Amino acid sequence: MFFLTPLLGDVDDHSNFVVNVFNARGNRWKRLRTLANPSFNVVNLRQILPTIHDSVNEILKYLEENEEGKAINAYPYFQEFTIDVISRIALGQDSSALFKNEYLEVVRDFFEKRVETAVELSALIFPFLAPIFRKIAFSFKLSSAKSFTKAYEILNKAVRDRKKFRESQNKENLEFFDDSPTASSTTTATELSTRKRIDFIDLFLDLENQNIQEEKTTQHFDKTKIKVEKKLSTYEVVAMCFVFLFAGYDTTATSIGYLVYLLAKNPEAQKKIQEEIDSICPNHEPTYDDLQKFKYLEAAIKESLRLYPLAARAASRQCMETTIVNGIKIEKDVFVTADVFTIHYSKEIWGEDSHEFKPERWLTIIDGERRQHPMAWLPFGAGPRICLGMRLAYMEEKAFMIGILKKFDIQTTSSTPEHLKLYGALVVAPESVNVKFVGRF
């Protein structure tokens, strides 16, 4: 049996400090995961889509008015877009705030300065000592610790302000993201903006219970038999919003960056996606159901994540009891990390062209004509801890790419490198994405 080992260390002894569905363990993880899962059901995703379209339209308007035809580093614009979306659907922001979002610089600093010191690198190399390294980082106010603390303070205030507001209002007048079919697949951004919005802060606060007891991690547990207490503590509400902010911002922006770069380098693949757009939604924003029809776009996204598995370091587990896997003895408490890059580039798995961008290799898999080993593609992890927001990330990236490619051709420039220069620890990101957006019509 294995548990996820968070890169920032064991959280069992820090139950009230940013414990979330990513770094919780055992019974507590089971409860948090069960509570968070409904946030990403189809009904809620349909409701979220108009907000995503609105943010797409805002960034397209800016690019068209200010950057069309120019050689630019597009990566910061992708970050602006994703922080705008996550702030609106998860953190209470009422409308688009492109280029003036209070979260962006804080979160950007956290990721860019994540491994700037020997202390932080040591925490990655020796996870079992991470609690000690974490205390050092916060005691000496290292840069990433400052960014972490500031983001937590902003979110803590947002959650507590929302609590006060809810207490002053008649709760029944609020419109919740629940299982009611209150939004259809054809709901527009304009229609969404005319009615009262609710976000994941409200969803999590509705599950709040100040008196919840701390669960103890057990070495052996059956996740299918645990009775889940459907309540969150205030600390957990803040922590859940915290992980939404960090996971929803950087991973999606980075994934978009990789795909834009690859499509600029492979115009024939870009053309096929544009043909899908012109066929499926030439004159309207794609509905949730429309998005499921974009087979080649989905294949291109999957292929870009195969070549650039942005969160490969998160595929780690701790062995909870001594076991033998394929003849290899793994001792209790040993940390195991999957070599995702080697798997994704394996010629044995993907063929002699494994280093090439070839979306076509996915089409037969998507259509169910060919089976794939479940561990051959790991950008979102695997098993019970597979990325909670995977479907949201797909929807957001598809909506963005459809908006971009409906309006622009993506072209290389003299600054577009033959190979991307990558950096980062928790998320491996491109240093820049140098392209230009040229109007199609």
C-alpha positions as CSV (number, residue, x, y, z in Angstrom):
1,M,0.0,0.0,0.0
2,F,1.3,3.5,-0.9
3,F,0.3,7.0,0.1
4,L,1.2,10.2,-1.7
5,T,4.2,11.9,-0.2
6,P,3.9,15.6,-0.5
7,L,7.0,17.4,-1.5
8,L,6.5,19.8,1.3
9,G,6.5,17.0,3.9
10,D,4.3,15.0,6.1
11,V,1.3,17.1,7.2
12,D,-0.1,14.7,9.9
13,D,1.4,16.9,12.6
14,H,0.2,20.2,11.0
15,S,-3.5,19.5,10.8
16,N,-4.5,23.2,10.7
17,F,-1.9,24.6,8.3
18,V,-2.9,24.4,4.7
19,V,-4.1,20.8,4.8
20,N,-5.8,20.2,1.5
21,V,-6.8,17.3,-0.8
22,F,-3.3,17.3,-2.3
23,N,-1.2,16.8,0.8
24,A,-3.6,15.2,3.2
25,R,-3.3,11.5,4.0
26,G,-5.3,8.5,5.1
27,N,-8.8,9.1,6.4
28,R,-8.5,12.9,6.2
29,W,-7.6,12.7,2.5
30,K,-10.6,10.4,1.9
31,R,-13.0,12.9,3.5
32,L,-11.5,15.9,1.6
33,R,-11.5,14.1,-1.7
34,T,-15.1,13.0,-1.3
35,L,-16.2,16.5,-0.4
36,A,-14.4,18.1,-3.3
37,N,-15.4,15.6,-6.0
38,P,-19.0,17.1,-6.6
39,S,-17.4,20.5,-7.4
40,F,-16.3,19.0,-10.7
41,N,-19.4,17.2,-11.8
42,V,-20.9,17.9,-15.2
43,V,-23.6,20.2,-13.9
44,N,-21.1,22.5,-12.3
45,L,-18.8,22.4,-15.3
46,R,-21.6,23.5,-17.5
47,Q,-22.2,26.4,-15.1
48,I,-18.6,27.4,-15.1
49,L,-18.1,27.4,-18.8
50,P,-19.7,30.8,-19.6
51,T,-17.4,32.5,-17.1
52,I,-14.4,30.8,-18.9
53,H,-15.7,32.1,-22.2
54,D,-16.0,35.6,-20.8
55,S,-12.3,35.5,-19.7
56,V,-11.3,34.1,-23.1
57,N,-13.1,37.0,-24.8
58,E,-11.3,39.5,-22.6
59,I,-7.8,38.2,-23.4
60,L,-8.7,37.8,-27.1
61,K,-9.8,41.5,-27.2
62,Y,-6.6,42.6,-25.6
63,L,-4.4,40.5,-28.0
64,E,-6.3,41.8,-31.0
65,E,-6.1,45.4,-30.0
66,N,-2.5,45.4,-28.7
67,E,-0.4,42.4,-29.9
68,E,-1.8,41.1,-33.2
69,G,1.0,40.3,-35.6
70,K,3.7,41.1,-33.1
71,A,6.5,38.8,-31.9
72,I,5.8,38.4,-28.2
73,N,6.4,36.1,-25.3
74,A,2.8,34.9,-24.9
75,Y,3.3,32.9,-21.7
76,P,2.4,35.9,-19.3
77,Y,-0.9,36.3,-21.2
78,F,-1.7,32.6,-20.5
79,Q,-1.0,33.2,-16.8
80,E,-3.2,36.3,-16.8
81,F,-6.0,34.2,-18.4
82,T,-5.8,31.3,-15.9
83,I,-5.5,33.4,-12.8
84,D,-8.6,35.4,-14.0
85,V,-10.6,32.2,-14.5
86,I,-9.6,30.6,-11.2
87,S,-10.2,33.9,-9.3
88,R,-13.7,34.1,-10.7
89,I,-14.8,30.4,-10.3
90,A,-13.1,29.6,-7.1
91,L,-12.1,32.7,-5.2
92,G,-15.0,35.1,-5.3
93,Q,-13.9,37.6,-7.9
94,D,-17.1,39.1,-9.5
95,S,-15.8,40.0,-13.0
96,S,-12.7,39.8,-15.2
97,A,-9.7,41.6,-13.7
98,L,-7.0,41.0,-16.4
99,F,-3.7,42.8,-15.7
100,K,-4.9,43.9,-12.2
101,N,-5.4,40.7,-10.3
102,E,-4.0,40.8,-6.8
103,Y,-3.2,37.1,-6.8
104,L,-1.0,37.0,-9.9
105,E,2.3,38.3,-8.7
106,V,2.0,36.5,-5.4
107,V,1.4,33.1,-7.1
108,R,3.9,33.8,-9.9
109,D,6.6,34.6,-7.3
110,F,5.9,31.4,-5.4
111,F,6.5,29.2,-8.5
112,E,9.4,31.1,-9.9
113,K,11.3,31.2,-6.6
114,R,10.3,27.7,-5.5
115,V,13.8,26.3,-5.7
116,E,16.0,29.3,-5.3
117,T,17.7,28.2,-2.1
118,A,19.6,25.2,-0.8
119,V,17.0,24.8,1.9
120,E,14.1,24.4,-0.6
121,L,16.1,22.0,-2.8
122,S,16.9,19.9,0.2
123,A,13.2,19.6,1.0
124,L,12.7,18.2,-2.4
125,I,15.6,15.7,-2.2
126,F,14.8,14.6,1.4
127,P,11.0,14.7,1.9
128,F,11.2,13.1,5.3
129,L,13.1,16.2,6.6
130,A,10.7,18.7,4.9
131,P,9.0,19.7,8.2
132,I,12.4,20.9,9.5
133,F,13.2,22.7,6.2
134,R,9.8,24.3,6.2
135,K,10.4,25.8,9.7
136,I,13.7,27.2,8.5
137,A,12.1,28.7,5.4
138,F,9.4,30.5,7.3
139,S,11.7,31.5,10.2
140,F,14.2,33.2,7.9
141,K,11.4,34.5,5.6
142,L,12.7,33.0,2.3
143,S,11.1,34.4,-0.8
144,S,8.8,31.5,-1.6
145,A,7.7,31.4,2.1
146,K,6.8,35.1,1.9
147,S,4.7,34.5,-1.2
148,F,3.1,31.4,0.4
149,T,2.2,33.4,3.5
150,K,0.8,36.4,1.6
151,A,-1.4,34.2,-0.6
152,Y,-2.6,32.4,2.4
153,E,-3.4,35.7,4.2
154,I,-5.4,37.0,1.2
155,L,-7.4,33.8,0.9
156,N,-8.0,33.6,4.7
157,K,-9.4,37.1,4.6
158,A,-11.6,36.3,1.5
159,V,-13.0,33.2,3.2
160,R,-13.7,34.9,6.5
161,D,-15.2,38.0,4.8
162,R,-17.5,35.7,2.9
163,K,-18.5,33.9,6.1
164,K,-19.5,37.3,7.6
165,F,-21.5,38.2,4.5
166,R,-23.3,34.8,4.5
167,E,-24.2,35.2,8.2
168,S,-25.7,38.6,7.4
169,Q,-27.8,37.3,4.5
170,N,-30.7,35.0,4.2
171,K,-28.8,31.9,3.1
172,E,-31.8,30.7,1.0
173,N,-31.5,33.7,-1.3
174,L,-28.1,32.5,-2.5
175,E,-27.8,30.5,-5.7
176,F,-25.6,27.5,-5.2
177,F,-23.5,25.4,-7.5
178,D,-25.4,22.3,-6.5
179,D,-26.9,19.4,-8.4
180,S,-29.9,21.4,-9.6
181,P,-30.0,21.9,-13.4
182,T,-29.9,25.7,-13.1
183,A,-27.6,26.2,-16.1
184,S,-27.9,24.5,-19.4
185,S,-25.1,23.8,-22.0
186,T,-26.3,26.9,-23.9
187,T,-26.1,29.4,-21.1
188,T,-24.2,32.5,-22.3
189,A,-21.7,34.7,-20.5
190,T,-24.2,37.5,-20.6
191,E,-26.9,35.4,-19.0
192,L,-24.5,34.3,-16.3
193,S,-23.5,37.9,-15.4
194,T,-27.1,39.0,-14.9
195,R,-27.8,36.6,-12.0
196,K,-26.2,36.2,-8.7
197,R,-23.1,34.1,-8.9
198,I,-21.7,31.7,-6.4
199,D,-18.2,30.1,-6.3
200,F,-16.3,27.3,-4.5
201,I,-15.8,29.4,-1.4
202,D,-19.6,29.2,-0.8
203,L,-19.6,25.5,-1.8
204,F,-17.0,24.7,0.8
205,L,-18.4,27.0,3.5
206,D,-21.7,25.2,3.1
207,L,-19.9,22.1,4.3
208,E,-18.2,23.8,7.2
209,N,-18.2,22.6,10.8
210,Q,-16.0,24.4,13.3
211,N,-16.0,21.4,15.7
212,I,-14.7,18.7,13.4
213,Q,-12.3,16.3,15.0
214,E,-8.9,15.6,13.5
215,E,-8.6,12.3,11.8
216,K,-5.5,10.1,12.5
217,T,-3.7,8.6,9.5
218,T,-3.8,4.8,9.7
219,Q,-1.4,2.5,7.9
220,H,-4.3,0.3,6.6
221,F,-7.6,1.6,5.5
222,D,-10.2,0.7,2.9
223,K,-11.3,3.9,1.2
224,T,-14.5,2.3,0.1
225,K,-15.7,1.5,3.6
226,I,-14.7,4.7,5.5
227,K,-17.8,6.7,6.6
228,V,-17.1,10.2,5.5
229,E,-18.0,13.1,7.7
230,K,-19.3,15.7,5.2
231,K,-18.0,18.7,7.0
232,L,-15.0,21.0,6.7
233,S,-13.2,23.1,9.3
234,T,-12.6,26.7,8.6
235,Y,-8.9,26.0,8.2
236,E,-9.8,23.3,5.6
237,V,-12.0,25.7,3.6
238,V,-9.1,28.2,3.3
239,A,-6.7,25.3,2.4
240,M,-9.0,23.9,-0.3
241,C,-9.3,27.4,-1.9
242,F,-5.5,27.7,-1.6
243,V,-4.8,24.5,-3.6
244,F,-7.5,25.6,-6.1
245,L,-5.6,28.8,-6.6
246,F,-2.1,27.3,-7.1
247,A,-3.2,24.2,-9.0
248,G,-5.7,26.0,-11.2
249,Y,-3.3,28.8,-12.2
250,D,0.1,27.4,-13.1
251,T,-0.7,24.0,-14.5
252,T,-3.3,25.2,-17.0
253,A,-1.2,28.2,-18.1
254,T,1.8,26.0,-18.6
255,S,-0.2,23.4,-20.5
256,I,-1.5,26.1,-22.8
257,G,2.0,27.4,-23.3
258,Y,3.3,24.0,-24.4
259,L,0.4,23.5,-26.9
260,V,0.7,27.0,-28.4
261,Y,4.5,26.4,-28.9
262,L,3.9,23.0,-30.5
263,L,1.2,24.3,-32.8
264,A,3.3,27.2,-33.9
265,K,6.0,24.6,-34.8
266,N,3.5,22.3,-36.5
267,P,1.1,24.4,-38.6
268,E,-0.5,21.3,-40.2
269,A,-1.8,20.2,-36.8
270,Q,-3.0,23.7,-36.1
271,K,-4.9,23.7,-39.4
272,K,-6.7,20.5,-38.4
273,I,-7.9,22.1,-35.2
274,Q,-9.1,25.1,-37.1
275,E,-11.1,22.9,-39.4
276,E,-12.8,21.3,-36.4
277,I,-13.6,24.8,-35.1
278,D,-15.0,25.9,-38.5
279,S,-17.2,22.7,-38.6
280,I,-18.4,22.6,-35.0
281,C,-18.9,26.2,-33.8
282,P,-18.1,28.7,-36.6
283,N,-20.4,31.4,-35.3
284,H,-21.0,30.7,-31.7
285,E,-19.1,29.9,-28.5
286,P,-18.7,26.2,-28.0
287,T,-21.2,24.7,-25.5
288,Y,-20.1,22.0,-23.0
289,D,-21.4,19.4,-25.4
290,D,-19.6,21.0,-28.3
291,L,-16.3,20.6,-26.5
292,Q,-16.7,16.9,-26.4
293,K,-16.7,16.8,-30.2
294,F,-13.2,18.3,-30.6
295,K,-11.3,15.0,-31.0
296,Y,-8.3,16.3,-32.7
297,L,-7.9,19.2,-30.3
298,E,-8.1,16.7,-27.4
299,A,-5.5,14.6,-29.1
300,A,-3.2,17.6,-29.5
301,I,-3.6,18.4,-25.8
302,K,-2.8,14.9,-24.8
303,E,0.2,14.8,-27.0
304,S,1.5,18.1,-25.7
305,L,1.2,16.7,-22.2
306,R,3.0,13.5,-23.2
307,L,6.0,15.5,-24.5
308,Y,5.9,18.0,-21.6
309,P,4.4,16.3,-18.5
310,L,4.3,19.5,-16.4
311,A,3.7,18.0,-13.0
312,A,5.9,14.9,-13.2
313,R,7.4,15.5,-9.7
314,A,3.9,15.0,-8.1
315,A,3.8,11.3,-9.1
316,S,5.3,10.1,-5.8
317,R,4.2,7.7,-3.1
318,Q,5.4,6.5,0.3
319,C,5.4,2.7,0.9
320,M,3.3,2.1,4.0
321,E,4.5,-1.5,4.5
322,T,7.4,-3.6,3.1
323,T,6.3,-5.1,-0.2
324,I,7.7,-6.6,-3.4
325,V,6.8,-5.2,-6.8
326,N,8.1,-7.0,-9.9
327,G,10.7,-8.8,-7.8
328,I,12.0,-5.5,-6.3
329,K,11.7,-5.3,-2.5
330,I,10.5,-1.9,-1.3
331,E,10.9,-1.2,2.4
332,K,8.3,0.4,4.6
333,D,8.5,4.3,4.6
334,V,10.6,4.4,1.4
335,F,9.6,7.1,-1.1
336,V,9.0,6.1,-4.7
337,T,8.7,8.5,-7.6
338,A,7.7,7.5,-11.1
339,D,10.1,8.6,-13.9
340,V,7.4,10.2,-16.0
341,F,9.6,11.6,-18.6
342,T,11.2,8.3,-19.4
343,I,7.8,6.6,-19.6
344,H,6.4,9.3,-21.9
345,Y,9.4,9.2,-24.3
346,S,9.7,5.4,-24.3
347,K,10.0,4.0,-27.9
348,E,8.8,0.7,-26.6
349,I,5.5,2.3,-25.6
350,W,5.1,5.0,-28.2
351,G,7.1,3.8,-31.1
352,E,10.2,5.1,-32.9
353,D,8.7,8.5,-33.3
354,S,8.2,9.0,-29.6
355,H,10.1,12.3,-29.6
356,E,7.8,13.8,-32.3
357,F,4.6,15.8,-31.8
358,K,2.0,13.5,-33.4
359,P,-1.6,14.0,-32.2
360,E,-2.8,11.3,-34.6
361,R,-1.4,8.6,-32.3
362,W,-4.2,9.5,-29.8
363,L,-7.2,9.4,-32.2
364,T,-7.7,5.6,-32.0
365,I,-7.2,5.7,-28.2
366,I,-9.8,8.5,-27.8
367,D,-12.3,6.6,-30.0
368,G,-11.8,3.4,-28.1
369,E,-10.3,1.5,-31.1
370,R,-7.0,0.9,-29.3
371,R,-6.3,0.3,-25.6
372,Q,-3.5,2.0,-23.8
373,H,-1.7,0.9,-20.6
374,P,-3.2,3.0,-17.8
375,M,0.3,4.0,-16.6
376,A,1.7,5.0,-20.0
377,W,0.5,8.6,-19.7
378,L,0.8,10.3,-16.3
379,P,0.5,14.1,-16.6
380,F,-2.4,14.1,-14.1
381,G,-1.1,11.3,-12.0
382,A,-3.1,8.0,-11.6
383,G,-5.2,6.0,-9.3
384,P,-7.5,7.4,-6.5
385,R,-5.3,10.5,-6.3
386,I,-5.5,11.4,-10.0
387,C,-5.8,15.2,-10.5
388,L,-9.2,16.3,-9.1
389,G,-9.5,19.2,-11.6
390,M,-8.5,17.3,-14.7
391,R,-11.9,17.7,-16.4
392,L,-12.0,21.4,-15.5
393,A,-8.4,21.8,-16.9
394,Y,-9.4,20.1,-20.2
395,M,-12.5,22.3,-20.5
396,E,-10.6,25.5,-19.8
397,E,-7.8,24.7,-22.2
398,K,-10.2,23.6,-25.0
399,A,-12.2,26.8,-24.6
400,F,-9.1,29.0,-24.7
401,M,-7.5,27.2,-27.7
402,I,-10.8,27.3,-29.7
403,G,-11.1,31.1,-29.0
404,I,-7.4,31.7,-30.1
405,L,-7.5,29.5,-33.2
406,K,-10.9,30.8,-34.4
407,K,-9.4,34.3,-34.5
408,F,-5.7,33.8,-35.1
409,D,-3.0,31.7,-36.8
410,I,-0.2,31.0,-34.4
411,Q,3.2,31.5,-36.0
412,T,6.9,31.1,-35.0
413,T,9.2,34.1,-34.9
414,S,12.9,34.6,-35.1
415,S,12.9,34.2,-31.3
416,T,11.1,30.9,-31.2
417,P,13.6,28.2,-30.1
418,E,14.1,24.8,-31.6
419,H,13.7,23.4,-28.1
420,L,12.0,25.0,-25.1
421,K,14.1,26.0,-22.1
422,L,12.4,24.6,-19.0
423,Y,12.6,25.5,-15.4
424,G,10.7,24.8,-12.1
425,A,10.3,22.1,-9.5
426,L,6.7,21.4,-8.6
427,V,5.6,22.4,-12.1
428,V,8.0,22.3,-15.0
429,A,7.3,25.4,-17.2
430,P,8.7,27.0,-20.3
431,E,11.0,30.0,-19.7
432,S,9.0,31.8,-22.5
433,V,6.7,31.0,-25.4
434,N,7.8,33.3,-28.3
435,V,5.2,33.3,-31.0
436,K,3.0,35.8,-32.9
437,F,-0.8,35.8,-33.4
438,V,-1.8,36.7,-36.9
439,G,-5.4,37.3,-37.8
440,R,-7.0,34.6,-39.9
441,F,-9.4,36.9,-41.7
